[in-house]
Amino acid sequence: MDETEFWELVDASREAAEGDPEEQADVLVERLRQLDPEAVLDFARHFEARYNRAYRWDLWGAAWVLLDGASDDAFDFFRCWLIGQGREVFEGALHDPDSLADLLDDFDEEVDGDGEEIGYAADEAYEELTGGVAPDLGLPPQPAEPAGTPLDFEDERALAERFPKLWERFRGE
């Protein structure tokens, strides 16, 4: 599976689920089960590589603004959700996290921003296909600390300055 096929699966699953992350995970598992186990592992490698690429302080800050706070776990689930939004949103957010204010049409804190189940889709499909647990993907582990300069998430003024468009759209009074 190449990068284009990876993103096509992500996009097709999101569209079929009408943007609901939990439903998207179910659709993704269903579609991955139609592939051979090696293709599912390829999907998992693409997913994990992007998940690790998104382990950055500036994205965590954007998640903090969008979600009105983001613990370690919430940021993990946010990164899964971000991948689930497709290539344009994912790459745009990596290029400039504040651009999420423009890239996201609708955002419902109750539903959006948490793609935990999307993160397990490949593992679930692999187990259903083979009856076993997916092997190690052979990728470098996630770094111990996010990339970039740490942000003080409790400093609302600093967050508003760093993410002016996100702040105005999602936290402005």
C-alpha positions as CSV (number, residue, x, y, z in Angstrom):
1,M,0.0,0.0,0.0
2,D,1.4,3.3,-1.0
3,E,0.7,6.8,0.5
4,T,-2.0,7.6,-2.0
5,E,-3.9,4.4,-1.2
6,F,-3.5,5.1,2.5
7,W,-5.1,8.5,2.2
8,E,-7.8,7.2,-0.2
9,L,-8.8,4.7,2.5
10,V,-8.9,7.4,5.2
11,D,-10.9,9.7,3.0
12,A,-13.4,7.1,1.9
13,S,-14.0,5.9,5.5
14,R,-14.5,9.5,6.7
15,E,-17.0,10.2,3.9
16,A,-18.9,7.0,4.5
17,A,-19.1,7.8,8.2
18,E,-20.2,11.4,7.5
19,G,-17.4,12.7,9.7
20,D,-18.3,10.7,12.9
21,P,-14.9,9.4,14.2
22,E,-16.3,6.3,15.9
23,E,-18.3,5.3,12.8
24,Q,-15.2,6.1,10.7
25,A,-13.2,3.6,12.8
26,D,-15.8,0.9,12.1
27,V,-15.8,1.6,8.4
28,L,-12.0,1.6,8.3
29,V,-11.9,-1.8,10.1
30,E,-14.5,-3.2,7.6
31,R,-12.5,-2.0,4.6
32,L,-9.2,-3.1,6.0
33,R,-10.6,-6.6,6.5
34,Q,-11.1,-6.8,2.7
35,L,-7.3,-6.5,2.3
36,D,-4.6,-9.1,2.9
37,P,-2.8,-8.9,6.2
38,E,0.4,-7.4,4.8
39,A,-1.6,-4.5,3.3
40,V,-3.2,-4.0,6.7
41,L,0.3,-3.8,8.2
42,D,1.3,-1.3,5.5
43,F,-1.7,0.8,6.4
44,A,-0.7,0.6,10.1
45,R,2.9,1.7,9.2
46,H,1.6,4.7,7.3
47,F,-0.7,5.6,10.2
48,E,1.9,5.2,12.9
49,A,4.5,7.2,10.9
50,R,2.0,10.1,10.7
51,Y,1.0,9.7,14.3
52,N,4.6,10.1,15.4
53,R,5.2,13.0,13.0
54,A,2.3,14.9,14.7
55,Y,3.9,14.5,18.1
56,R,4.7,18.2,18.3
57,W,4.2,21.0,20.9
58,D,2.6,23.3,18.4
59,L,0.0,20.7,17.4
60,W,-0.6,20.0,21.1
61,G,-1.2,23.7,21.6
62,A,-3.7,23.8,18.8
63,A,-5.5,20.7,20.2
64,W,-5.5,22.5,23.6
65,V,-7.3,25.5,22.1
66,L,-9.7,23.4,20.0
67,L,-10.6,21.1,22.9
68,D,-10.4,23.6,25.7
69,G,-7.6,21.5,27.3
70,A,-5.8,18.3,26.2
71,S,-4.2,15.8,28.5
72,D,-1.6,13.3,27.2
73,D,-4.3,10.8,26.3
74,A,-6.5,13.5,24.7
75,F,-3.6,14.6,22.5
76,D,-2.9,11.0,21.5
77,F,-6.5,10.7,20.5
78,F,-6.5,14.1,18.8
79,R,-3.6,13.0,16.6
80,C,-5.5,9.9,15.5
81,W,-8.5,12.1,14.7
82,L,-6.3,14.5,12.8
83,I,-5.1,11.7,10.5
84,G,-8.7,10.7,10.1
85,Q,-9.5,14.1,8.7
86,G,-7.4,13.3,5.6
87,R,-4.3,14.5,3.9
88,E,-5.2,18.1,3.3
89,V,-6.2,18.8,6.9
90,F,-3.3,16.7,8.3
91,E,-0.6,18.2,6.2
92,G,-2.1,21.7,6.6
93,A,-2.1,21.3,10.4
94,L,1.6,20.2,10.4
95,H,2.5,23.1,8.2
96,D,0.7,25.6,10.4
97,P,-1.4,24.4,13.3
98,D,-3.3,27.7,13.4
99,S,-4.6,26.9,9.9
100,L,-7.0,24.4,11.5
101,A,-9.3,27.3,12.1
102,D,-9.7,27.5,8.3
103,L,-9.3,23.8,7.4
104,L,-12.1,22.6,9.7
105,D,-15.6,23.2,8.4
106,D,-17.5,22.2,11.5
107,F,-16.1,21.2,14.9
108,D,-18.1,19.7,17.7
109,E,-16.1,19.2,20.9
110,E,-18.5,16.4,21.9
111,V,-17.6,14.3,18.8
112,D,-14.6,15.8,17.0
113,G,-11.0,15.8,18.1
114,D,-11.1,12.2,19.6
115,G,-10.1,9.5,17.1
116,E,-9.0,6.9,19.7
117,E,-10.9,4.1,17.8
118,I,-9.4,5.2,14.5
119,G,-6.0,4.5,16.0
120,Y,-6.9,0.9,16.7
121,A,-8.5,0.1,13.3
122,A,-5.5,-1.6,11.7
123,D,-4.8,-3.7,14.8
124,E,-8.5,-4.8,15.0
125,A,-8.6,-5.7,11.3
126,Y,-5.3,-7.6,11.5
127,E,-6.5,-9.6,14.4
128,E,-9.8,-10.4,12.7
129,L,-7.9,-11.5,9.5
130,T,-5.2,-13.6,11.2
131,G,-6.5,-14.4,14.7
132,G,-3.2,-13.0,16.0
133,V,-1.8,-9.7,17.3
134,A,-0.1,-7.5,14.7
135,P,3.7,-7.8,14.8
136,D,6.1,-4.9,15.5
137,L,5.9,-2.5,12.6
138,G,9.6,-1.9,12.5
139,L,9.2,1.9,12.9
140,P,11.3,4.0,15.3
141,P,9.4,4.6,18.6
142,Q,7.8,8.0,19.3
143,P,10.2,10.4,20.8
144,A,10.1,10.8,24.6
145,E,9.1,14.5,24.2
146,P,7.2,16.3,21.5
147,A,9.2,18.1,18.8
148,G,9.6,21.8,18.9
149,T,9.4,24.4,21.7
150,P,7.3,23.6,24.7
151,L,4.2,25.8,25.3
152,D,2.6,26.9,28.5
153,F,-0.9,25.6,28.0
154,E,-2.1,27.4,31.1
155,D,-1.1,30.8,29.6
156,E,-4.2,31.8,27.7
157,R,-2.7,35.0,26.4
158,A,0.3,33.2,25.0
159,L,-2.0,30.6,23.3
160,A,-4.2,33.4,21.9
161,E,-1.0,35.0,20.4
162,R,0.4,31.8,19.1
163,F,-2.9,30.6,17.6
164,P,-4.9,33.8,16.8
165,K,-7.3,32.2,14.3
166,L,-8.0,29.2,16.4
167,W,-8.4,31.3,19.5
168,E,-10.8,33.7,17.8
169,R,-12.9,30.9,16.3
170,F,-13.0,28.5,19.2
171,R,-12.3,30.5,22.4
172,G,-13.3,34.0,21.5
173,E,-16.2,35.3,23.6
